C-alpha cells in the first residue's frame, strides 16, 4: 500500500461537504421550529405557574392579588385583549409587587395575550374577580401558539 491509500481525495471531501450541506438545509427549519416550540411551551408553563402563584398569594394573605400584563407595542392583540411580554404579580393588601417577569430574556419575539383589558385578579378565596373564564395565549412570532384557560374557580388548563 503506499501513500495512495493513506487519505481522502479532494473529490471525496467535496462530496462529503455537499451531502452535509444538503442535510443541514433540510434540518435547519425544523430545528428553528423545535426551538420556538420549546420556548413557547416554557413560557406557557411559567405563566401557568405564576397564575397559580398569584392565586396562592391571594389565599394565603387573605387579600386580593392580581397578575398585571404590561402592554407592549410590538405585541399586537385583538380588540378587547391585552398583549405584552412582561407582567407583574401584585399583592393588593400593600399594593406591593411580589414578582416581575420578562419573557424576552434571550431576545426571542415572545408575546402573551389575555382576553379582557384588565388584570387577572383573584379574591382571597382563590376565585377570579368578575367570575369569567380567562384565555391567555403565548406565541413566538409566526409559530404555533399555546393557550391557557383559567376557569372562574382558579383552575389552569393548558392546551398545546
C-alpha positions in Angstrom: 0.0 0.0 0.0 2.0 3.2 -0.4 1.0 6.8 0.0 -2.1 6.5 -2.2 -4.3 4.6 0.4 -3.4 6.9 3.3 -6.1 9.7 3.0 -9.1 11.1 1.1 -9.1 12.7 -2.3 -10.3 16.2 -2.9 -13.3 14.8 -4.8 -14.3 12.6 -1.8 -14.0 15.6 0.6 -16.2 17.8 -1.7 -18.8 15.1 -2.0 -19.0 14.8 1.8 -19.3 18.6 2.2 -22.1 18.7 -0.3 -24.0 15.9 1.4 -23.6 17.6 4.8 -24.8 21.0 3.3 -27.9 19.4 1.9 -28.7 17.7 5.2 -28.2 20.9 7.1 -30.5 22.8 4.7 -33.2 20.2 5.4 -32.8 20.1 9.2 -32.3 23.9 9.9 -36.0 25.0 9.5 -37.2 22.1 11.7 -34.6 23.0 14.3 -35.9 26.6 14.3 -39.5 25.4 14.7 -38.5 23.0 17.5 -36.6 25.8 19.4 -39.6 28.1 19.0 -41.9 25.4 20.3 -39.7 24.7 23.3 -39.5 28.5 24.1 -43.3 28.9 23.8 -44.0 25.8 25.9 -41.6 27.0 28.6 -43.2 30.5 28.7 -46.6 28.9 28.8 -45.6 26.8 31.8 -44.1 29.9 33.5 -47.3 31.9 33.0 -49.4 29.0 34.3 -47.1 28.7 37.4 -47.3 32.4 38.0 -51.1 32.3 37.8 -51.2 29.6 40.3 -48.7 31.6 42.5 -50.9 34.7 42.2 -53.9 32.7 43.4 -51.9 31.2 46.3 -50.8 34.7 47.3 -54.4 35.8 47.5 -55.5 32.8 49.5 -52.5 32.9 51.9 -52.7 36.7 52.6 -56.5 36.8 52.8 -56.5 39.7 50.3 -56.8 40.1 46.6 -53.8 39.5 44.3 -53.5 40.2 40.6 -51.4 39.4 37.6 -51.0 42.6 35.5 -49.9 42.2 31.9 -47.9 45.2 30.7 -48.8 46.3 27.2 -46.2 46.3 24.6 -46.2 48.0 21.2 -44.6 45.1 19.4 -47.1 42.5 20.6 -50.4 43.0 18.8 -53.6 41.9 20.4 -57.2 41.5 19.1 -59.7 44.2 20.2 -60.6 43.7 23.8 -57.3 41.9 24.6 -54.1 42.9 26.3 -50.8 41.8 24.9 -47.2 42.2 26.0 -44.1 40.3 27.1 -43.8 41.5 30.7 -46.1 41.1 33.7 -46.2 41.6 37.4 -47.7 39.8 40.3 -49.1 42.3 42.8 -50.4 41.7 46.3 -53.3 44.1 46.8 -53.1 44.4 50.6 -50.0 46.6 50.4 -50.1 47.2 46.7 -46.6 45.6 46.5 -45.0 43.8 43.6 -44.4 40.2 44.6 -42.8 39.1 41.3 -41.9 40.6 37.9 -41.4 38.6 34.8 -40.0 39.4 31.4 -40.5 36.6 28.9 -38.0 38.1 26.4 -34.8 37.5 28.3 -33.0 36.0 25.2 -34.4 38.4 22.7 -37.0 36.0 21.2 -40.1 37.6 19.9 -42.4 36.1 22.5 -45.8 37.6 23.4 -48.5 36.9 25.9 -52.1 38.0 25.2 -55.0 37.8 27.6 -58.7 38.4 26.9 -60.2 41.3 28.8 -58.5 44.6 29.2 -57.9 44.4 32.9 -55.6 42.3 35.1 -56.2 38.7 36.2 -57.4 39.3 39.7 -58.1 36.7 42.4 -60.2 37.2 45.6 -59.0 35.9 48.9 -60.9 32.7 48.3 -59.0 32.0 45.1 -61.9 32.7 42.8 -61.5 35.1 39.9 -62.8 38.6 40.2 -65.6 39.0 37.6 -66.2 35.2 37.7 -65.4 34.9 34.0 -63.1 32.4 32.4 -59.9 34.0 31.0 -57.9 32.9 28.0 -54.2 33.5 27.8 -52.3 32.9 24.5 -48.5 32.6 24.3 -46.9 32.9 20.9 -43.5 33.4 19.4 -43.6 35.1 16.0 -45.3 33.2 13.3 -45.0 29.8 15.1 -48.0 27.9 16.6 -49.2 29.3 19.9 -50.1 27.7 23.2 -53.3 28.5 25.1 -54.1 28.6 28.8 -57.7 28.7 30.0 -58.2 30.0 33.5 -61.6 29.0 35.0 -63.6 31.2 37.2 -62.6 29.0 40.2 -58.9 29.4 39.5 -58.0 26.2 37.7 -55.5 26.4 34.9 -55.9 24.3 31.8 -53.1 24.1 29.2 -53.8 23.4 25.5 -50.7 22.7 23.4 
